[in-house]
Amino acid sequence: DIVMTQSPDSLAVSLGERATINCKSSQSVLYSSNNKNYLAWYQQKPGQPPKLLIYWASTRESGVPDRFSGSGSGTDFTLTISSLQAEDVAVYYCQQYYNTPALTFGGGTKVEIK
Amino acid sequence: QLQLQESGPGLVKPSETLSLTCTVSGGSISSSSYYWGWIRQPPGKGLEWIGSIYYSGITYYNPSLKSRVTISVDTSKNQFSLKLSSVTAADTAVYYCASYSSGVYWGQGTLVTVSS
């Protein structure tokens, strides 16, 4: 199993400031044959299913604001919200699909307003 | 646009079998583009992949649940189903059906409570 570890567990950021969430996988999720990282990010608000934000580690899903960006490769990844808005308060999860169909998720990071 | 909707009982007694169905619209469950799966989330906790089925009918299960899980597909109804046997309170969770390839697309989820 690939274990996904997120940090921090929670963070409080002022409106308009940058929020950074880290995700580390227990083994590389970079597939050498196509040079793609099999890593996605999701946003989950209370009472809602998770929403896909980023896939292939850095490709934004259609309709996702460009203040959300993903970076990293191999085992270390980052989700950045460049200018936090009130509607971004949520729990964020990373997920590997290198072992598709088996999926594993990080433990989640709760983002709040300071 | 692909849409998924879970249905099934919201309350199951301990030791009984949890049964849920996912109805797919906006696309065919016979598509080779996606895996069709189940993911659960206990209240206030994280996400756990339960298992999946491919259009060929091949199933894949989380090893921690494998002995209790069955996933099947009904192509005539464009549905797939989950059965989880011998449930306990630890199986209380929101159960999501999902389709995925390079990212997961989720149903709205349904809360299943295991209680007598």
HADDOCK unambig.tbl for C-alpha pairs under 7 A between the chains (distance, minus, plus):
assign (segid A and resid 40 and name CA) (segid B and resid 103 and name CA) 6.36 0.50 0.50
assign (segid A and resid 48 and name CA) (segid B and resid 108 and name CA) 6.75 0.50 0.50
assign (segid A and resid 49 and name CA) (segid B and resid 106 and name CA) 6.45 0.50 0.50
assign (segid A and resid 49 and name CA) (segid B and resid 108 and name CA) 5.67 0.50 0.50
assign (segid A and resid 49 and name CA) (segid B and resid 109 and name CA) 6.63 0.50 0.50
assign (segid A and resid 52 and name CA) (segid B and resid 103 and name CA) 6.69 0.50 0.50
assign (segid A and resid 52 and name CA) (segid B and resid 104 and name CA) 6.70 0.50 0.50
assign (segid A and resid 55 and name CA) (segid B and resid 102 and name CA) 6.43 0.50 0.50
assign (segid A and resid 55 and name CA) (segid B and resid 103 and name CA) 6.03 0.50 0.50
assign (segid A and resid 101 and name CA) (segid B and resid 35 and name CA) 6.93 0.50 0.50
assign (segid A and resid 101 and name CA) (segid B and resid 52 and name CA) 6.75 0.50 0.50
assign (segid A and resid 101 and name CA) (segid B and resid 60 and name CA) 6.97 0.50 0.50
assign (segid A and resid 103 and name CA) (segid B and resid 49 and name CA) 5.95 0.50 0.50
assign (segid A and resid 104 and name CA) (segid B and resid 49 and name CA) 6.66 0.50 0.50
assign (segid A and resid 105 and name CA) (segid B and resid 47 and name CA) 6.31 0.50 0.50
assign (segid A and resid 107 and name CA) (segid B and resid 46 and name CA) 5.63 0.50 0.50
assign (segid A and resid 108 and name CA) (segid B and resid 46 and name CA) 6.70 0.50 0.50
